[in-house]
Amino acid sequence: MARKFSGGALIIASHNQGKVREIGLLLAPFGAAVTSAAERGLAEPEETGTTFIDNAILKAKAATIATGVPALADDSGLGADALGGAPGIYSARWAGPEKDFGAAMEKLQIELGASENRGAAFVSALALAWPDGHVETTEGRVQGTLVWPPRGDRGFGYDPMFVPDGGAQTFGEMEASAKEAVSHRTLAFEKLVAMCFKRA
């Protein structure tokens, strides 16, 4: 039986304001008093895991240990089929210390080269950690196609390159509500909600 979040303070263990905004909207119905790791002045832990789940757990545990408050962390990224799933867990690192995702998308396009295989998947792993060390995890995945040049200035990260299967717009072109309806993070969050949350 999964542990339920009982309401009150919850840290979103991220310094990525795009992620914080998306997760904050998803958490709105559940009575959580949300703050981010950045707002708390927490350092970003080194992501030494070999999977998205590993890194989500690492970030959630670091935040809850530092504050004594339950913490929710997301580790997510884009995997290109033609590149064996790269950049994968290194998606943010491809953007460098300046978080330049324009450069990261150019690097991805260069790596793909003339490949006709433009298939890709966005993956989101979520970890909800409590101060006593208990953790619950879920993962969501959405398949799609990579386009070039990038399209749209909404979203963040690699969103302007990614068209989800069955869609015509990139995540960067979609209204926030349209992206939320189909995104990898929403799929992971729906699983976590079913396990750990109840409406306020």
N, C-alpha and C positions, 0 to 999 in steps of 0.2 A: 504493500500500500504506500503510495507516494505521500510525502508530507505536504500539508496544506500551509500556504502563507496566511498568517492570521491578521494581516492588515498592519497599518502603521508605517514606520520609516522603511524605505528601501532604497538602496544605492544602485544606480545603473553604472556598472564598472567600466566606463568608457570615457575617453577624452575626445571622441569623434562626435561633434555636435549634430551631424546628420543622423547618426545612430541613436543618440540620446533623444532627439526629437521624435523619431519614429517609434522607439520603444515607449517613450512617455505617453504618446497618443494611444498606444495599445494597452497601456496600464491604466488609463484614465477611469475605466468603469469599476476598478477593483479596490478602491479605498487605500491605495498606496501613496504615502507622502514621499515623492520621488526627489532625490538629488543625484547629481552625477559625481563621478570620481574627480572630475576637474573642479567642480564647485567645492568639493571637500578638500582640495589641495593634495590629493593622493598622487604619488608617483605612478607612472605606468610600469608594470612589471615586465621583465624580459619574457618574451613568448618563446619558451623552449620546447613546447610540445610538438609532437609529430602529426597531430590531427587537429581539426577544428574543435572537437570536444575537449581534447587535452588543454588547449589554450583557453577555452572558455572557462573551464574549471579553475585553471591557474589564476585567471584574472578575477573571477568571482571570489575565490578564497582569499586572495591578497586584500581585496577591498573589505571583506567582512572581518578578517583578522585585524585589520588596521582600525576599524571603527566600532566593532561590536554590534553591527547592524546587518541584517540580511542583505545580500547583494546579488544582482542579476547581471551576468556578463554574456555578451554575444561575441563569438568569433566567426567571421564570415569571409567569404572570398569568392572569386571567380575561377573556374577551371575550364580551360580550353581543351576540347577533345583531341585536337591535332597535336597538342603539346603534352599529352599524357596527364592532363589535369592541372598543369601549371597555368598561372602562378599559384593557385591554390592557397595554402596557408601563408604564402609569401606575398599575397596580393597587395597588402598595405606597404610592405617593404619595397615593392617595385616602384612605389611612388616616392621613395627616398625620405630623408628627414624633413624636407619641406612639404611633404604630402602633396606632391605635384602629380595629380592623376591625369592631367593632360599628357605629361611625359610618360606616365605608366601605360596609358592607352597607346601611345606611339610605339613604345617598346613591344607591347603585345602584338600590334599590327606587324612590326618588323619581324618578330619571331614567327608569326604565322606565314609570312612571305606569300608565296603563290599558292599555298594550300587551298584546295577547294572545300576542305572540311572546316566549316565555320561553326560547327556545333559547340555548345558550351553549357555550363550549369553554374548557377549561383547557389551556394550552400551557406546556411546559417546554423550554427550550433549555439544553443542557449544553456547556461548553467545557472541555477539558483542555489546559492550557498547560505548556510546559517553559521553563526559564530561557533557552534559546537562541532563543526566539521561536516555536517550532513549536506549532501549535494544531490539535486535532481537535474537531469539533463534531457534535452530533446534536440532533434535536428530536422531541418526542412530543406528541400531542394527544388529548384525550378529550372527546367530545361529551356534552352533557347538557341538563338543564332547571333553571331557577332557580325556587326556591320561596320563599314568604313566609308566615309568619314563619320565621326561621332555625330549624333543628332540630339539636340535638346539641352537645356540648361537647368532642368529640374533634377532632383535626386542628388546623388553624390557618387564618388568613386568611379567605377566602370559603367555606371548606369547608361551613359549616352551611347555605348557600344552594343548594348544587349537588348534584343527583341525576344520576349518570351514566346514560346511555342503557342500558336493560335492567335497571336497579336500582330499588329502592324506598326505600332509605335515602340520606340525604345523606352526603357525605364526613365531615361532622361527627358523624354517628351511627355510622359504621362502625368496627369494630375495626381497629387499625392494619394487621393482616395482610390484611384484606379490601380496604381502600383500596389497599394496596401492590400488590395483584394487578391492579388496573385503572387505576392513576393515570397521569397524563401524565408524571410524573417517572420512574416505573418504565419506561414505554415508551421514553422517551429514554435511560434508563440501559441498558436491554437492548441498544439499538443500539450504545451506546458500549462496553459490555462485549464485544460481538461484534467490534468493531473493535480495541480497545486493551487488554483485560485478559485474563489467564489465571488460573485458580484456583490458589491457593497450595498 
